[in-house]
Amino acid sequence: MKYALLLLVLISISCKDKEKNMEEKTTSQMKGVIMIHDEIMPQMGKLSHLASQLKTRIDSTTANAEYEEAIKELQDANQEMMDWMREFGERFDGDEILKGKALTAQKQEWLNEEEAKIKALQNKFDASIEKAELLLKKDN
């Protein structure tokens, strides 16, 4: 009987430790997603500025198609970020985002999806900015 009670106590402690570890992992993952978002946000103004610079050069160069493609990539990245923020806000509430509130299994799946989306978006931002900057330098 003592062993059964001890076994139950150990199982209970183990389950609580697993729950705590899952919550810490989720909190860490959420913070990582928000951190990437926070890195991208200041670049949104840069996207607009680069698109504007490219637009002013379209008529003065023979590489119009290349410039138009770069402008479209900048605009697409900007729109995707706006869409991502809206959708993320629809999936998670403030306590889940800012206070580490435990997520349901469904919301954990969503967080995994959102993490993949924001990482891909970060790559898209970097690539579109790099392409635009190279085009602008090429003409100088």
TORZA-317646 format. One line per 10 residues: number of its first residue (from 1); their letters; for each residue z, x, y of N, C-alpha, C. Coordinates in pm, 1 decimal. Example, Ala and Ser with C-alpha at 12.3 -4.5 7.8 and 13.67 -1.06 7.14 Angstrom:
! TORZA-317646
1) AS) 780.0/1319.0/-569.0/780.0/1230.0/-450.0/780.0/1320.0/-330.0 | 708.0/1285.0/-225.0/714.0/1367.0/-106.0/787.0/1290.0/3.0 .
END
This chain:
! TORZA-317646
1) MKYALLLLVL) 0.0/82.0/-118.6/0.0/0.0/0.0/0.0/86.8/125.5 | 80.7/195.5/122.0/86.2/286.1/236.6/-50.7/348.5/262.2 | -117.4/383.9/152.9/-248.8/446.8/167.7/-351.5/350.5/224.5 | -341.4/225.5/182.4/-433.5/124.0/234.3/-412.1/105.4/383.5 | -285.3/100.8/425.9/-253.6/85.7/568.0/-301.5/207.6/646.1 | -277.4/325.0/592.2/-322.1/448.2/657.2/-473.8/451.4/668.0 | -541.5/408.1/562.6/-686.4/403.2/563.0/-737.8/307.2/669.9 | -677.6/191.5/682.8/-716.5/95.2/785.9/-696.5/151.5/925.4 | -585.1/220.4/946.0/-557.9/281.2/1076.9/-663.6/387.2/1108.1 | -695.1/469.9/1011.0/-795.3/574.6/1032.3/-933.4/515.4/1059.4 .
11) ISISCKDKEK) -969.1/410.4/986.8/-1097.1/344.9/1009.7/-1100.8/283.9/1148.8 | -991.6/222.2/1188.7/-984.0/161.6/1321.4/-999.5/266.6/1430.7 | -931.0/378.4/1414.7/-941.0/487.3/1513.2/-1083.3/541.7/1516.3 | -1142.8/559.0/1398.8/-1278.9/610.3/1390.8/-1377.2/516.6/1459.5 | -1361.1/386.9/1437.9/-1451.1/289.2/1502.3/-1435.1/291.8/1653.5 | -1312.7/303.3/1700.0/-1289.6/308.7/1844.4/-1349.7/435.0/1903.0 | -1338.3/546.6/1831.2/-1398.1/670.9/1878.2/-1550.8/658.3/1884.7 | -1610.2/593.4/1783.9/-1755.7/574.8/1783.9/-1797.8/486.4/1900.2 | -1722.4/379.4/1926.2/-1753.8/291.4/2038.8/-1743.9/367.2/2170.5 | -1639.0/448.0/2182.8/-1620.4/525.3/2306.1/-1735.2/625.6/2323.1 .
21) NMEEKTTSQM) -1773.9/691.0/2214.9/-1883.7/786.7/2221.5/-2015.1/718.0/2259.3 | -2037.8/597.3/2204.8/-2159.4/522.5/2239.7/-2158.1/484.6/2387.6 | -2041.9/440.6/2438.1/-2031.7/404.8/2580.0/-2055.5/526.3/2668.1 | -1998.9/641.6/2628.2/-2019.6/764.1/2705.8/-2166.5/805.6/2703.4 | -2231.7/791.7/2586.4/-2373.6/825.7/2575.6/-2456.5/733.9/2664.9 | -2425.0/604.3/2660.6/-2497.2/507.2/2743.5/-2476.5/536.9/2890.7 | -2352.3/563.7/2930.5/-2322.3/595.3/3070.1/-2398.6/719.7/3113.0 | -2400.5/819.7/3027.4/-2472.7/943.5/3057.6/-2623.1/917.3/3067.0 | -2675.2/836.4/2977.0/-2817.6/803.7/2979.0/-2852.5/725.5/3105.0 | -2769.2/629.0/3141.7/-2793.3/549.7/3262.9/-2791.2/641.4/3385.4 .
31) KGVIMIHDEI) -2694.0/732.5/3390.5/-2686.9/826.2/3502.3/-2812.3/912.9/3508.5 | -2863.4/953.4/3392.9/-2985.0/1033.8/3388.9/-3105.4/957.6/3442.6 | -3115.4/829.9/3406.1/-3224.9/745.6/3454.3/-3215.6/731.3/3605.7 | -3096.4/703.6/3654.7/-3075.8/686.7/3798.9/-3101.2/819.1/3871.9 | -3065.1/929.7/3810.1/-3087.7/1060.1/3872.5/-3238.3/1086.2/3890.8 | -3317.5/1052.6/3789.0/-3462.3/1070.2/3801.2/-3516.0/978.5/3911.1 | -3468.7/854.6/3913.2/-3507.4/761.2/4019.4/-3476.7/820.7/4155.8 | -3357.2/876.4/4170.1/-3314.9/933.0/4298.4/-3397.1/1055.4/4338.8 | -3450.9/1126.5/4240.1/-3537.8/1240.5/4270.1/-3675.8/1193.5/4315.9 | -3722.5/1084.4/4258.6/-3856.1/1032.6/4291.4/-3857.5/961.9/4427.0 .
41) MPQMGKLSHL) -3753.2/887.4/4457.5/-3751.8/804.4/4578.3/-3793.7/877.7/4705.7 | -3738.9/994.7/4734.3/-3780.8/1062.1/4858.3/-3928.4/1100.6/4860.0 | -3989.7/1107.2/4743.9/-4130.2/1144.8/4736.0/-4223.5/1028.7/4770.0 | -4170.8/907.4/4776.4/-4256.7/792.4/4806.2/-4320.2/805.7/4944.0 | -4244.0/854.7/5040.1/-4300.0/878.3/5172.6/-4407.7/985.3/5169.3 | -4386.2/1084.6/5084.0/-4484.3/1192.7/5070.1/-4615.4/1139.3/5012.9 | -4605.9/1045.2/4918.4/-4727.4/985.2/4862.2/-4810.2/919.9/4971.9 | -4744.7/840.8/5055.0/-4814.1/770.7/5164.0/-4874.8/869.3/5262.6 | -4797.7/972.1/5295.5/-4846.2/1072.5/5390.6/-4968.8/1145.5/5335.6 | -4963.1/1184.8/5209.5/-5077.1/1254.1/5149.0/-5199.3/1162.8/5141.4 .
51) ASQLKTRIDS) -5178.9/1037.0/5105.4/-5290.5/941.9/5099.1/-5355.3/927.2/5236.2 | -5272.6/922.3/5338.9/-5323.8/910.6/5475.5/-5405.4/1034.0/5514.8 | -5354.7/1150.8/5479.9/-5427.1/1273.6/5510.5/-5561.0/1277.9/5437.5 | -5561.0/1235.5/5312.6/-5685.2/1235.6/5235.9/-5785.0/1136.5/5294.6 | -5738.7/1020.9/5338.0/-5827.5/919.0/5396.0/-5897.9/971.2/5521.1 | -5827.5/1048.3/5601.3/-5889.2/1099.5/5723.7/-5997.5/1202.9/5693.6 | -5993.0/1261.6/5576.3/-6091.6/1364.9/5542.0/-6208.2/1312.5/5459.9 | -6202.1/1190.0/5417.3/-6308.6/1136.7/5331.2/-6445.4/1149.0/5396.5 | -6458.7/1111.3/5520.6/-6589.9/1113.0/5586.2/-6636.9/1252.6/5623.2 | -6543.7/1346.2/5628.2/-6581.9/1481.0/5671.7/-6609.0/1574.7/5553.4 .
61) TTANAEYEEA) -6614.4/1522.1/5433.7/-6637.7/1608.0/5317.9/-6740.2/1543.1/5224.3 | -6796.5/1622.4/5139.6/-6892.6/1569.1/5042.7/-6822.9/1527.5/4912.5 | -6694.4/1555.2/4901.7/-6617.9/1524.0/4780.6/-6547.0/1389.8/4792.4 | -6616.6/1289.7/4847.8/-6555.0/1158.9/4869.7/-6495.2/1098.2/4743.0 | -6566.4/1104.0/4632.2/-6518.6/1043.8/4507.6/-6389.0/1109.6/4460.8 | -6383.0/1240.5/4476.7/-6263.2/1314.3/4437.0/-6144.2/1273.3/4524.4 | -6168.4/1257.3/4652.0/-6063.0/1216.0/4744.5/-6019.0/1072.2/4715.9 | -6116.2/985.7/4690.7/-6083.3/845.7/4662.1/-6001.7/833.7/4533.6 | -6035.0/914.3/4434.9/-5959.4/914.6/4309.3/-5815.6/961.7/4333.2 | -5799.5/1066.1/4411.7/-5665.6/1118.0/4441.9/-5583.7/1014.9/4519.6 .
71) IKELQDANQE) -5646.8/946.7/4613.2/-5578.6/841.7/4690.7/-5534.0/729.8/4597.1 | -5622.3/690.1/4506.3/-5588.0/583.7/4411.9/-5470.5/624.6/4324.0 | -5467.8/748.5/4278.1/-5357.3/796.4/4194.5/-5225.3/794.3/4272.1 | -5229.7/833.4/4399.5/-5109.1/827.9/4482.5/-5061.5/683.6/4500.1 | -5154.9/595.3/4528.4/-5119.8/454.5/4548.3/-5068.7/390.7/4418.5 | -5130.3/425.9/4307.1/-5084.9/373.8/4178.1/-4943.4/420.0/4146.5 | -4914.3/546.1/4171.8/-4779.1/598.7/4147.1/-4678.1/524.4/4233.3 | -4713.0/502.3/4358.7/-4624.1/429.8/4449.4/-4598.9/286.9/4398.9 | -4704.5/218.5/4357.9/-4691.2/80.7/4309.4/-4611.1/75.2/4179.5 | -4634.6/170.4/4092.0/-4559.0/174.3/3966.1/-4410.2/193.5/3991.2 .
81) MMDWMREFGE) -4376.7/274.4/4091.1/-4235.5/294.4/4124.1/-4174.7/164.3/4175.2 | -4246.3/93.8/4260.0/-4197.0/-34.8/4311.3/-4177.1/-133.6/4195.5 | -4273.5/-138.7/4105.3/-4263.3/-227.8/3988.9/-4146.4/-187.6/3899.8 | -4131.4/-57.5/3875.9/-4022.6/-9.1/3790.7/-3887.3/-48.8/3849.1 | -3868.7/-29.3/3978.1/-3740.5/-63.7/4040.0/-3711.0/-213.1/4027.3 | -3812.1/-295.1/4050.4/-3793.7/-440.4/4039.9/-3755.2/-479.0/3897.4 | -3829.9/-429.1/3800.8/-3804.4/-462.9/3661.2/-3670.1/-409.1/3613.8 | -3634.7/-289.3/3656.0/-3506.4/-230.8/3618.5/-3392.5/-316.6/3672.5 | -3404.9/-359.7/3796.5/-3303.8/-445.2/3858.1/-3292.7/-581.3/3792.4 | -3401.4/-628.7/3733.1/-3398.2/-756.0/3661.2/-3330.5/-742.0/3525.4 .
91) RFDGDEILKG) -3336.7/-623.6/3467.5/-3279.7/-602.2/3334.1/-3131.0/-567.4/3337.0 | -3086.7/-499.5/3442.0/-2949.3/-449.7/3445.8/-2879.2/-496.4/3572.3 | -2748.3/-523.9/3558.3/-2671.9/-563.3/3677.1/-2603.2/-441.1/3737.0 | -2544.7/-460.2/3853.2/-2482.6/-350.0/3925.8/-2372.8/-279.7/3848.5 | -2292.7/-354.9/3775.0/-2184.7/-293.3/3697.6/-2239.5/-205.8/3585.4 | -2348.6/-247.3/3525.8/-2409.6/-166.5/3419.9/-2470.1/-39.5/3477.5 | -2528.5/-51.6/3593.8/-2594.6/63.9/3655.7/-2494.2/160.1/3717.5 | -2400.1/106.6/3791.7/-2311.7/191.0/3871.8/-2174.1/217.6/3810.8 | -2126.8/127.1/3726.1/-1989.1/140.1/3677.4/-1979.1/168.5/3527.8 | -2091.7/182.9/3462.6/-2089.2/216.2/3320.5/-2046.2/102.1/3229.8 .
101) KALTAQKQEW) -2065.3/-20.3/3274.7/-2032.2/-136.9/3191.6/-2109.4/-126.8/3060.0 | -2042.2/-159.4/2950.2/-2103.5/-151.5/2817.8/-2228.8/-239.1/2810.9 | -2326.9/-189.1/2740.0/-2453.0/-261.0/2724.2/-2459.0/-328.6/2587.9 | -2526.0/-441.3/2583.9/-2554.2/-504.9/2456.3/-2657.7/-420.1/2383.1 | -2678.5/-449.3/2255.7/-2778.7/-375.5/2178.4/-2917.1/-391.8/2241.2 | -2947.9/-513.0/2287.5/-3077.4/-539.1/2351.8/-3092.3/-455.7/2478.6 | -2985.4/-452.4/2557.6/-2992.9/-375.7/2683.1/-3000.7/-225.7/2656.6 | -2940.9/-180.0/2547.2/-2952.6/-38.8/2511.9/-3097.8/-6.0/2478.3 | -3165.0/-96.4/2406.2/-3307.6/-77.1/2378.6/-3386.5/-72.0/2508.9 | -3352.7/-161.8/2601.0/-3420.5/-162.8/2730.6/-3398.0/-32.0/2806.0 .
111) LNEEEAKIKA) -3274.3/18.2/2799.6/-3244.0/143.4/2869.2/-3328.5/256.3/2811.4 | -3344.4/257.6/2680.3/-3430.4/359.2/2617.7/-3573.7/346.8/2670.1 | -3623.1/223.4/2681.5/-3757.6/199.9/2734.3/-3767.4/245.3/2879.8 | -3668.5/209.1/2959.1/-3670.1/243.8/3101.5/-3661.3/393.9/3123.1 | -3587.8/461.6/3037.1/-3579.5/607.2/3046.9/-3716.7/669.8/3022.7 | -3786.8/621.0/2921.4/-3921.1/672.7/2892.6/-4015.8/642.4/3008.2 | -4006.1/522.0/3064.8/-4093.4/482.8/3176.2/-4069.2/569.9/3299.1 | -3942.1/593.8/3333.1/-3913.3/669.1/3455.9/-3952.6/815.8/3438.6 | -3941.1/868.3/3317.8/-3985.1/1006.5/3293.4/-4137.6/1017.7/3306.4 | -4208.5/919.7/3252.8/-4354.9/919.2/3266.2/-4394.4/902.8/3412.7 .
121) LQNKFDASIE) -4320.3/820.3/3483.3/-4347.8/798.7/3625.5/-4323.0/925.5/3706.3 | -4219.5/997.8/3671.0/-4191.6/1124.9/3738.7/-4308.8/1221.0/3719.1 | -4362.3/1225.4/3598.9/-4478.5/1311.4/3572.3/-4600.4/1265.8/3652.7 | -4617.4/1134.9/3663.2/-4730.4/1080.8/3739.6/-4715.4/1117.2/3887.5 | -4595.6/1105.9/3941.9/-4570.9/1143.5/4081.1/-4606.4/1289.4/4102.2 | -4552.4/1375.4/4015.3/-4575.9/1519.1/4029.5/-4724.3/1552.6/4022.4 | -4794.6/1492.0/3927.1/-4937.5/1521.1/3909.5/-5020.0/1471.6/4027.7 | -4989.8/1351.8/4075.9/-5069.1/1298.1/4187.2/-5042.7/1376.1/4316.1 | -4920.4/1417.9/4337.9/-4888.0/1498.5/4455.9/-4956.8/1634.0/4447.1 | -4949.2/1695.4/4331.0/-5011.3/1826.5/4313.6/-5162.0/1818.9/4335.8 .
131) KAELLLKKDN) -5225.5/1717.5/4280.6/-5370.5/1701.0/4295.9/-5407.3/1682.5/4442.9 | -5333.7/1597.4/4513.1/-5362.3/1572.3/4654.7/-5342.5/1698.7/4737.8 | -5235.7/1768.8/4711.8/-5208.3/1891.0/4788.4/-5316.5/1996.8/4763.4 | -5362.5/2007.4/4640.0/-5469.8/2104.0/4609.9/-5599.2/2067.0/4682.3 | -5631.7/1938.8/4685.6/-5751.7/1896.1/4758.1/-5739.2/1927.1/4907.1 | -5624.6/1901.8/4963.6/-5605.8/1927.9/5106.6/-5610.7/2076.8/5138.4 | -5557.0/2158.8/5048.3/-5560.8/2303.9/5070.1/-5703.6/2357.1/5054.7 | -5777.0/2296.5/4963.1/-5913.1/2341.2/4936.4/-6000.5/2329.5/5061.5 | -5976.3/2229.5/5143.3/-6057.6/2208.0/5262.5/-6011.9/2290.8/5383.2 | -5898.0/2350.1/5372.6/-5849.1/2430.3/5488.2/-5901.6/2569.5/5487.7 .
END
